[in-house]
Amino acid sequence: MPDSGNFTAFSQSFPLIAEVTSPEDIGEELFAKAQEYLESGCLEVWLLFPEARLIFVNAGQRWLLLNSDEVVNTQRVLTGFSVAVSELLA
């Protein structure tokens, strides 16, 4: 943080960011924001789409799509963590 204490954003993202979308969100903007997170040092991004019952995960290389009958696992952060998509979106 600058010495002045004035800042608008951190220069680096958290290692894992999960964003729950709403029907008003625009898909292209969500994926662009996720790319910004990855470029600022985030290791893994989860985009949760509760209405569609889908989760997209990106650990810096490609997007994985998971349906409600699958289990999502962390790719690079929180080694060994997994949760059923249906449980996460409940």
NUZA-874796 format. One line per field, with one value per atom (N, C-alpha, C, O, CB): residue in three letters; x, y, z; residue number from 1; atom name. Coordinates in nm, 2 decimals. Each point is the difference from the previous one (the first is absolute). Glycine has a CB too. Layout:
resn	ALA, ...;
east	X, ...;
north	Y, ...;
up	Z, ...;
resi	NUM, ...;
name	CA, ...;
***
This chain:
resn	MET, MET, MET, MET, MET, PRO, PRO, PRO, PRO, PRO, ASP, ASP, ASP, ASP, ASP, SER, SER, SER, SER, SER, GLY, GLY, GLY, GLY, GLY, ASN, ASN, ASN, ASN, ASN, PHE, PHE, PHE, PHE, PHE, THR, THR, THR, THR, THR, ALA, ALA, ALA, ALA, ALA, PHE, PHE, PHE, PHE, PHE, SER, SER, SER, SER, SER, GLN, GLN, GLN, GLN, GLN, SER, SER, SER, SER, SER, PHE, PHE, PHE, PHE, PHE, PRO, PRO, PRO, PRO, PRO, LEU, LEU, LEU, LEU, LEU, ILE, ILE, ILE, ILE, ILE, ALA, ALA, ALA, ALA, ALA, GLU, GLU, GLU, GLU, GLU, VAL, VAL, VAL, VAL, VAL, THR, THR, THR, THR, THR, SER, SER, SER, SER, SER, PRO, PRO, PRO, PRO, PRO, GLU, GLU, GLU, GLU, GLU, ASP, ASP, ASP, ASP, ASP, ILE, ILE, ILE, ILE, ILE, GLY, GLY, GLY, GLY, GLY, GLU, GLU, GLU, GLU, GLU, GLU, GLU, GLU, GLU, GLU, LEU, LEU, LEU, LEU, LEU, PHE, PHE, PHE, PHE, PHE, ALA, ALA, ALA, ALA, ALA, LYS, LYS, LYS, LYS, LYS, ALA, ALA, ALA, ALA, ALA, GLN, GLN, GLN, GLN, GLN, GLU, GLU, GLU, GLU, GLU, TYR, TYR, TYR, TYR, TYR, LEU, LEU, LEU, LEU, LEU, GLU, GLU, GLU, GLU, GLU, SER, SER, SER, SER, SER, GLY, GLY, GLY, GLY, GLY, CYS, CYS, CYS, CYS, CYS, LEU, LEU, LEU, LEU, LEU, GLU, GLU, GLU, GLU, GLU, VAL, VAL, VAL, VAL, VAL, TRP, TRP, TRP, TRP, TRP, LEU, LEU, LEU, LEU, LEU, LEU, LEU, LEU, LEU, LEU, PHE, PHE, PHE, PHE, PHE, PRO, PRO, PRO, PRO, PRO, GLU, GLU, GLU, GLU, GLU, ALA, ALA, ALA, ALA, ALA, ARG, ARG, ARG, ARG, ARG, LEU, LEU, LEU, LEU, LEU, ILE, ILE, ILE, ILE, ILE, PHE, PHE, PHE, PHE, PHE, VAL, VAL, VAL, VAL, VAL, ASN, ASN, ASN, ASN, ASN, ALA, ALA, ALA, ALA, ALA, GLY, GLY, GLY, GLY, GLY, GLN, GLN, GLN, GLN, GLN, ARG, ARG, ARG, ARG, ARG, TRP, TRP, TRP, TRP, TRP, LEU, LEU, LEU, LEU, LEU, LEU, LEU, LEU, LEU, LEU, LEU, LEU, LEU, LEU, LEU, ASN, ASN, ASN, ASN, ASN, SER, SER, SER, SER, SER, ASP, ASP, ASP, ASP, ASP, GLU, GLU, GLU, GLU, GLU, VAL, VAL, VAL, VAL, VAL, VAL, VAL, VAL, VAL, VAL, ASN, ASN, ASN, ASN, ASN, THR, THR, THR, THR, THR, GLN, GLN, GLN, GLN, GLN, ARG, ARG, ARG, ARG, ARG, VAL, VAL, VAL, VAL, VAL, LEU, LEU, LEU, LEU, LEU, THR, THR, THR, THR, THR, GLY, GLY, GLY, GLY, GLY, PHE, PHE, PHE, PHE, PHE, SER, SER, SER, SER, SER, VAL, VAL, VAL, VAL, VAL, ALA, ALA, ALA, ALA, ALA, VAL, VAL, VAL, VAL, VAL, SER, SER, SER, SER, SER, GLU, GLU, GLU, GLU, GLU, LEU, LEU, LEU, LEU, LEU, LEU, LEU, LEU, LEU, LEU, ALA, ALA, ALA, ALA, ALA;
east	0.08, -0.08, 0.09, 0.10, -0.29, 0.15, 0.09, 0.00, -0.09, 0.03, 0.17, 0.02, -0.12, -0.03, 0.28, -0.31, -0.10, -0.13, -0.09, 0.18, -0.10, -0.12, -0.11, -0.11, 0.18, -0.06, -0.10, 0.03, 0.10, -0.13, -0.07, 0.01, -0.14, -0.09, 0.31, -0.22, -0.13, -0.01, -0.11, 0.10, 0.12, 0.00, 0.13, 0.10, -0.26, 0.16, 0.12, 0.08, -0.06, -0.04, 0.23, 0.08, 0.01, 0.04, 0.09, -0.18, 0.00, -0.13, -0.05, 0.31, -0.31, -0.12, 0.03, 0.11, -0.21, -0.01, 0.00, 0.03, -0.02, -0.14, 0.22, 0.03, -0.12, 0.02, 0.18, -0.31, -0.12, -0.12, -0.02, 0.11, -0.15, -0.12, -0.12, 0.01, 0.14, -0.26, -0.12, -0.10, -0.03, 0.08, -0.12, -0.10, -0.13, -0.01, 0.18, -0.27, -0.14, -0.07, -0.01, 0.00, -0.04, -0.06, -0.15, -0.06, 0.23, -0.22, -0.14, -0.06, 0.08, -0.05, -0.16, -0.06, 0.03, 0.00, -0.18, 0.21, 0.03, 0.15, 0.03, -0.20, 0.25, 0.14, 0.01, -0.08, 0.16, 0.02, 0.03, 0.12, 0.11, -0.20, 0.07, 0.10, 0.13, 0.11, -0.29, 0.19, 0.12, 0.08, 0.12, -0.22, 0.03, 0.06, 0.06, 0.10, -0.26, 0.08, 0.05, 0.13, 0.09, -0.33, 0.25, 0.12, 0.11, 0.12, -0.26, 0.12, 0.10, 0.05, 0.13, -0.23, 0.01, 0.05, 0.08, 0.10, -0.30, 0.16, 0.07, 0.14, 0.10, -0.31, 0.23, 0.13, 0.08, 0.13, -0.23, 0.04, 0.08, 0.05, 0.11, -0.25, 0.05, 0.05, 0.12, 0.10, -0.34, 0.24, 0.11, 0.12, 0.11, -0.27, 0.15, 0.11, 0.06, 0.12, -0.22, 0.02, 0.06, 0.05, 0.02, -0.18, 0.17, 0.06, -0.09, 0.05, 0.11, -0.29, -0.09, 0.04, 0.03, -0.22, 0.19, 0.04, -0.12, 0.01, 0.17, -0.30, -0.12, -0.13, -0.02, 0.14, -0.20, -0.13, -0.11, 0.00, 0.11, -0.22, -0.12, -0.11, -0.02, 0.10, -0.16, -0.12, -0.12, -0.01, 0.14, -0.21, -0.12, -0.12, -0.03, 0.14, -0.18, -0.13, -0.11, -0.04, 0.16, -0.18, -0.10, -0.13, -0.05, 0.14, -0.13, -0.12, 0.02, -0.09, 0.02, 0.18, 0.03, 0.06, 0.01, 0.04, -0.02, 0.06, 0.13, 0.03, -0.26, 0.32, 0.13, 0.11, -0.03, -0.08, 0.23, 0.12, 0.10, 0.03, -0.09, 0.13, 0.12, 0.12, -0.01, -0.13, 0.24, 0.13, 0.11, 0.02, -0.11, 0.18, 0.12, 0.11, 0.00, -0.13, 0.24, 0.12, 0.11, 0.12, -0.20, 0.05, 0.10, 0.03, 0.08, 0.02, -0.16, 0.03, -0.13, 0.01, 0.18, -0.29, -0.13, -0.12, 0.02, 0.11, -0.24, -0.12, -0.06, 0.00, -0.05, 0.02, -0.07, -0.15, -0.03, 0.25, -0.31, -0.14, -0.05, 0.02, -0.05, -0.04, -0.05, -0.15, -0.05, 0.27, -0.29, -0.15, -0.03, 0.08, -0.11, -0.10, -0.05, 0.02, -0.01, -0.15, 0.18, 0.02, 0.15, 0.03, -0.25, 0.31, 0.14, 0.06, -0.07, 0.08, 0.11, 0.07, 0.11, 0.08, -0.12, 0.05, 0.10, 0.12, -0.02, -0.16, 0.30, 0.12, 0.09, 0.00, -0.01, 0.08, 0.09, 0.11, 0.04, -0.10, 0.11, 0.10, 0.14, 0.09, -0.25, 0.18, 0.13, 0.01, 0.10, -0.06, -0.16, -0.01, -0.08, -0.09, 0.11, 0.01, -0.07, 0.00, -0.10, -0.05, 0.27, 0.02, -0.09, 0.00, 0.24, -0.31, -0.09, -0.14, -0.08, 0.28, -0.23, -0.14, -0.09, 0.04, 0.05, -0.20, -0.10, -0.14, -0.02, 0.18, -0.26, -0.14, -0.09, 0.03, 0.04, -0.18, -0.10, -0.05, -0.03, -0.03, 0.05, -0.05, -0.14, -0.04, 0.18, -0.23, -0.13, -0.01, -0.09, 0.02, 0.17, 0.00, 0.05, -0.05, 0.10, 0.04, 0.06, -0.11, 0.00, 0.23, -0.31, -0.10, -0.13, -0.10, 0.21, -0.12, -0.13, -0.04, -0.10, 0.15;
north	-0.12, 0.12, 0.12, 0.01, -0.13, 0.22, 0.13, 0.06, -0.02, 0.06, 0.03, 0.07, 0.09, 0.02, -0.04, 0.08, 0.10, -0.07, 0.07, 0.07, -0.27, -0.07, 0.01, -0.06, 0.10, 0.03, 0.01, -0.10, 0.00, 0.24, -0.33, -0.09, -0.04, 0.02, -0.11, 0.04, -0.04, -0.15, -0.05, 0.27, -0.29, -0.14, -0.06, 0.07, -0.05, -0.15, -0.06, -0.03, -0.03, -0.07, 0.10, -0.03, -0.15, -0.03, 0.24, -0.29, -0.14, -0.06, 0.04, -0.05, -0.10, -0.06, -0.11, -0.04, 0.08, -0.08, -0.12, -0.12, 0.00, 0.11, -0.22, -0.12, -0.07, -0.06, 0.04, 0.02, -0.06, 0.10, 0.05, -0.28, 0.25, 0.09, -0.07, -0.06, 0.26, -0.20, -0.06, 0.11, 0.07, -0.30, 0.24, 0.10, -0.06, -0.08, 0.24, -0.13, -0.05, 0.10, 0.12, -0.24, 0.07, 0.09, 0.02, -0.07, 0.00, 0.18, 0.02, 0.01, 0.02, 0.11, -0.14, 0.01, 0.13, 0.00, -0.15, 0.25, 0.13, 0.01, 0.09, 0.01, -0.19, 0.00, -0.03, -0.08, 0.02, 0.12, -0.03, -0.09, 0.03, 0.20, -0.35, -0.10, 0.05, -0.04, -0.12, 0.23, 0.05, 0.08, -0.01, 0.01, 0.09, 0.08, -0.08, 0.02, 0.16, -0.29, -0.09, -0.07, -0.01, -0.02, -0.02, -0.07, 0.10, -0.04, -0.13, 0.29, 0.11, 0.03, 0.02, 0.07, -0.08, 0.03, -0.12, 0.02, 0.12, -0.26, -0.12, 0.00, -0.03, -0.10, 0.17, 0.01, 0.11, -0.02, -0.05, 0.18, 0.10, -0.05, 0.02, 0.15, -0.25, -0.07, -0.08, 0.01, -0.01, -0.09, -0.09, 0.08, -0.03, -0.14, 0.28, 0.08, 0.08, 0.04, -0.02, 0.00, 0.07, -0.10, 0.05, 0.14, -0.31, -0.10, -0.10, -0.09, 0.27, -0.17, -0.10, -0.14, 0.00, 0.18, -0.28, -0.13, -0.08, -0.09, 0.09, 0.03, -0.08, 0.09, 0.07, -0.29, 0.21, 0.08, -0.10, -0.09, 0.30, -0.20, -0.07, 0.09, 0.10, -0.28, 0.16, 0.08, -0.10, -0.10, 0.25, -0.11, -0.08, 0.06, 0.11, -0.19, -0.01, 0.04, -0.08, -0.10, 0.16, -0.01, -0.07, -0.04, -0.11, 0.22, -0.01, -0.02, -0.11, -0.08, 0.31, -0.24, -0.10, -0.13, -0.10, 0.29, -0.18, -0.12, -0.04, -0.12, 0.05, 0.17, -0.02, 0.07, 0.10, -0.13, -0.02, 0.06, 0.00, -0.11, 0.05, 0.17, 0.01, 0.02, 0.08, 0.01, -0.17, 0.02, 0.02, -0.07, -0.08, 0.25, 0.02, 0.02, 0.08, 0.03, -0.19, 0.00, 0.06, -0.04, -0.16, 0.28, 0.07, -0.06, 0.06, 0.00, -0.17, -0.06, -0.02, 0.04, -0.16, 0.07, -0.01, -0.01, -0.02, -0.10, 0.14, -0.01, -0.14, -0.07, 0.30, -0.27, -0.13, 0.03, 0.09, -0.20, 0.04, 0.01, -0.12, -0.11, 0.25, -0.11, -0.11, 0.02, 0.11, -0.13, -0.09, -0.01, -0.03, -0.04, -0.03, 0.08, -0.02, -0.14, -0.03, 0.21, -0.28, -0.14, -0.03, -0.12, 0.06, 0.16, -0.03, 0.06, 0.06, -0.06, -0.03, 0.05, 0.09, -0.03, -0.18, 0.33, 0.10, -0.02, -0.01, 0.17, -0.16, -0.01, 0.13, 0.05, -0.30, 0.29, 0.11, -0.05, -0.12, 0.23, -0.02, -0.04, 0.03, -0.08, 0.12, 0.07, 0.05, 0.05, 0.00, 0.06, -0.03, 0.06, -0.10, -0.07, 0.31, -0.25, -0.08, -0.15, -0.06, 0.25, -0.24, -0.14, -0.10, 0.00, 0.06, -0.13, -0.11, 0.04, -0.08, -0.01, 0.22, 0.05, -0.04, 0.03, 0.16, -0.24, -0.03, 0.01, -0.02, -0.13, 0.18, 0.01, -0.02, 0.03, 0.14, -0.24, -0.02, 0.13, 0.09, -0.31, 0.23, 0.13, 0.02, 0.12, -0.15, -0.07, 0.02, 0.05, 0.08, -0.27, 0.15, 0.04, 0.15, 0.08, -0.31, 0.27, 0.13, 0.10, 0.12, -0.21, 0.05, 0.09, -0.01, 0.07, -0.10, -0.05, -0.02, 0.13, 0.00, -0.24;
up	0.00, 0.00, 0.00, 0.07, 0.05, -0.20, 0.00, 0.14, 0.08, -0.32, 0.27, 0.13, 0.03, 0.12, -0.15, -0.07, 0.03, 0.05, 0.06, -0.24, 0.16, 0.05, -0.10, 0.02, 0.21, -0.34, -0.10, -0.11, -0.07, 0.12, -0.08, -0.11, -0.05, 0.08, 0.02, -0.22, -0.05, -0.02, 0.00, -0.12, 0.11, -0.01, 0.04, 0.00, -0.19, 0.23, 0.03, -0.13, -0.10, 0.31, -0.20, -0.12, -0.03, -0.11, 0.15, 0.05, -0.02, 0.05, 0.10, -0.08, -0.09, 0.04, 0.10, 0.03, -0.26, 0.29, 0.09, -0.08, -0.12, 0.28, -0.10, -0.07, -0.07, -0.10, 0.26, -0.09, -0.05, 0.01, 0.11, -0.04, -0.18, 0.00, -0.06, -0.11, 0.08, 0.10, -0.04, -0.01, 0.09, 0.01, -0.22, -0.02, -0.03, -0.10, 0.02, 0.16, -0.03, -0.09, 0.04, 0.19, -0.34, -0.10, 0.03, 0.07, -0.24, 0.12, 0.00, -0.14, -0.09, 0.31, -0.23, -0.14, -0.07, -0.13, 0.21, -0.01, -0.06, -0.06, -0.08, 0.24, -0.11, -0.04, -0.15, -0.06, 0.29, -0.30, -0.14, -0.01, 0.06, -0.13, 0.01, -0.01, -0.04, 0.06, -0.11, -0.06, -0.06, 0.11, 0.01, -0.24, 0.30, 0.10, 0.12, 0.05, -0.11, 0.10, 0.10, -0.04, 0.09, -0.01, -0.20, -0.04, -0.02, 0.02, -0.13, 0.07, -0.01, 0.14, 0.02, -0.23, 0.31, 0.13, 0.06, 0.07, -0.04, -0.06, 0.04, -0.06, 0.07, -0.05, -0.14, -0.07, 0.07, 0.02, -0.24, 0.26, 0.08, 0.13, 0.04, -0.15, 0.18, 0.13, -0.03, 0.08, 0.01, -0.19, -0.03, -0.04, 0.04, -0.12, 0.01, -0.04, 0.12, -0.01, -0.22, 0.33, 0.12, 0.11, 0.11, -0.16, 0.01, 0.10, 0.06, 0.07, -0.03, -0.07, 0.05, -0.06, -0.12, 0.15, 0.05, -0.05, -0.06, -0.08, 0.25, -0.12, -0.04, 0.02, 0.10, -0.03, -0.17, 0.00, -0.02, -0.09, 0.00, 0.17, -0.01, -0.04, 0.08, 0.08, -0.26, -0.03, 0.02, -0.07, -0.10, 0.26, 0.04, -0.07, 0.03, 0.19, -0.29, -0.07, 0.07, -0.06, -0.16, 0.33, 0.07, -0.08, 0.01, 0.19, -0.28, -0.08, -0.11, -0.02, 0.06, -0.10, -0.10, 0.06, -0.07, -0.09, 0.29, 0.08, -0.06, -0.02, 0.07, -0.08, -0.06, 0.07, 0.07, -0.29, 0.22, 0.05, -0.11, -0.05, 0.30, -0.27, -0.09, 0.09, 0.09, -0.28, 0.17, 0.08, -0.10, -0.10, 0.29, -0.15, -0.08, 0.10, 0.09, -0.28, 0.16, 0.08, -0.08, 0.02, 0.12, -0.24, -0.08, -0.14, -0.07, 0.29, -0.25, -0.13, -0.09, -0.11, 0.22, -0.05, -0.08, 0.10, 0.12, -0.31, 0.13, 0.08, 0.01, -0.10, 0.03, 0.19, 0.02, 0.03, 0.08, 0.01, -0.15, 0.03, 0.08, -0.04, -0.18, 0.33, 0.08, 0.02, 0.02, 0.10, -0.14, 0.02, 0.14, 0.08, -0.32, 0.27, 0.14, 0.05, 0.12, -0.16, -0.05, 0.05, 0.01, 0.02, -0.13, 0.10, 0.01, 0.13, 0.08, -0.33, 0.28, 0.11, -0.04, -0.09, 0.22, -0.07, -0.04, 0.10, 0.12, -0.22, 0.05, 0.08, -0.03, -0.11, 0.10, 0.11, -0.02, -0.09, 0.02, 0.21, -0.31, -0.10, 0.05, -0.02, -0.16, 0.25, 0.04, 0.15, 0.05, -0.29, 0.29, 0.14, 0.08, -0.05, -0.04, 0.22, 0.10, -0.05, -0.02, 0.08, -0.08, -0.05, 0.08, 0.12, -0.18, -0.02, 0.05, 0.03, 0.03, 0.07, -0.11, 0.02, -0.11, -0.12, 0.26, -0.11, -0.11, 0.06, 0.12, -0.24, 0.04, 0.05, -0.12, -0.12, 0.30, -0.16, -0.10, -0.05, 0.08, 0.02, -0.23, -0.06, 0.05, 0.03, -0.24, 0.22, 0.05, 0.14, 0.03, -0.18, 0.23, 0.14, 0.01, 0.07, 0.00, -0.16, 0.00, -0.05, 0.05, -0.09, -0.05, -0.06, 0.07, -0.04, -0.17, 0.32, 0.07, 0.08, 0.06, -0.04;
resi	1, 1, 1, 1, 1, 2, 2, 2, 2, 2, 3, 3, 3, 3, 3, 4, 4, 4, 4, 4, 5, 5, 5, 5, 5, 6, 6, 6, 6, 6, 7, 7, 7, 7, 7, 8, 8, 8, 8, 8, 9, 9, 9, 9, 9, 10, 10, 10, 10, 10, 11, 11, 11, 11, 11, 12, 12, 12, 12, 12, 13, 13, 13, 13, 13, 14, 14, 14, 14, 14, 15, 15, 15, 15, 15, 16, 16, 16, 16, 16, 17, 17, 17, 17, 17, 18, 18, 18, 18, 18, 19, 19, 19, 19, 19, 20, 20, 20, 20, 20, 21, 21, 21, 21, 21, 22, 22, 22, 22, 22, 23, 23, 23, 23, 23, 24, 24, 24, 24, 24, 25, 25, 25, 25, 25, 26, 26, 26, 26, 26, 27, 27, 27, 27, 27, 28, 28, 28, 28, 28, 29, 29, 29, 29, 29, 30, 30, 30, 30, 30, 31, 31, 31, 31, 31, 32, 32, 32, 32, 32, 33, 33, 33, 33, 33, 34, 34, 34, 34, 34, 35, 35, 35, 35, 35, 36, 36, 36, 36, 36, 37, 37, 37, 37, 37, 38, 38, 38, 38, 38, 39, 39, 39, 39, 39, 40, 40, 40, 40, 40, 41, 41, 41, 41, 41, 42, 42, 42, 42, 42, 43, 43, 43, 43, 43, 44, 44, 44, 44, 44, 45, 45, 45, 45, 45, 46, 46, 46, 46, 46, 47, 47, 47, 47, 47, 48, 48, 48, 48, 48, 49, 49, 49, 49, 49, 50, 50, 50, 50, 50, 51, 51, 51, 51, 51, 52, 52, 52, 52, 52, 53, 53, 53, 53, 53, 54, 54, 54, 54, 54, 55, 55, 55, 55, 55, 56, 56, 56, 56, 56, 57, 57, 57, 57, 57, 58, 58, 58, 58, 58, 59, 59, 59, 59, 59, 60, 60, 60, 60, 60, 61, 61, 61, 61, 61, 62, 62, 62, 62, 62, 63, 63, 63, 63, 63, 64, 64, 64, 64, 64, 65, 65, 65, 65, 65, 66, 66, 66, 66, 66, 67, 67, 67, 67, 67, 68, 68, 68, 68, 68, 69, 69, 69, 69, 69, 70, 70, 70, 70, 70, 71, 71, 71, 71, 71, 72, 72, 72, 72, 72, 73, 73, 73, 73, 73, 74, 74, 74, 74, 74, 75, 75, 75, 75, 75, 76, 76, 76, 76, 76, 77, 77, 77, 77, 77, 78, 78, 78, 78, 78, 79, 79, 79, 79, 79, 80, 80, 80, 80, 80, 81, 81, 81, 81, 81, 82, 82, 82, 82, 82, 83, 83, 83, 83, 83, 84, 84, 84, 84, 84, 85, 85, 85, 85, 85, 86, 86, 86, 86, 86, 87, 87, 87, 87, 87, 88, 88, 88, 88, 88, 89, 89, 89, 89, 89, 90, 90, 90, 90, 90;
name	N, CA, C, O, CB, N, CA, C, O, CB, N, CA, C, O, CB, N, CA, C, O, CB, N, CA, C, O, CB, N, CA, C, O, CB, N, CA, C, O, CB, N, CA, C, O, CB, N, CA, C, O, CB, N, CA, C, O, CB, N, CA, C, O, CB, N, CA, C, O, CB, N, CA, C, O, CB, N, CA, C, O, CB, N, CA, C, O, CB, N, CA, C, O, CB, N, CA, C, O, CB, N, CA, C, O, CB, N, CA, C, O, CB, N, CA, C, O, CB, N, CA, C, O, CB, N, CA, C, O, CB, N, CA, C, O, CB, N, CA, C, O, CB, N, CA, C, O, CB, N, CA, C, O, CB, N, CA, C, O, CB, N, CA, C, O, CB, N, CA, C, O, CB, N, CA, C, O, CB, N, CA, C, O, CB, N, CA, C, O, CB, N, CA, C, O, CB, N, CA, C, O, CB, N, CA, C, O, CB, N, CA, C, O, CB, N, CA, C, O, CB, N, CA, C, O, CB, N, CA, C, O, CB, N, CA, C, O, CB, N, CA, C, O, CB, N, CA, C, O, CB, N, CA, C, O, CB, N, CA, C, O, CB, N, CA, C, O, CB, N, CA, C, O, CB, N, CA, C, O, CB, N, CA, C, O, CB, N, CA, C, O, CB, N, CA, C, O, CB, N, CA, C, O, CB, N, CA, C, O, CB, N, CA, C, O, CB, N, CA, C, O, CB, N, CA, C, O, CB, N, CA, C, O, CB, N, CA, C, O, CB, N, CA, C, O, CB, N, CA, C, O, CB, N, CA, C, O, CB, N, CA, C, O, CB, N, CA, C, O, CB, N, CA, C, O, CB, N, CA, C, O, CB, N, CA, C, O, CB, N, CA, C, O, CB, N, CA, C, O, CB, N, CA, C, O, CB, N, CA, C, O, CB, N, CA, C, O, CB, N, CA, C, O, CB, N, CA, C, O, CB, N, CA, C, O, CB, N, CA, C, O, CB, N, CA, C, O, CB, N, CA, C, O, CB, N, CA, C, O, CB, N, CA, C, O, CB, N, CA, C, O, CB, N, CA, C, O, CB, N, CA, C, O, CB, N, CA, C, O, CB, N, CA, C, O, CB, N, CA, C, O, CB, N, CA, C, O, CB, N, CA, C, O, CB, N, CA, C, O, CB, N, CA, C, O, CB, N, CA, C, O, CB, N, CA, C, O, CB;
***
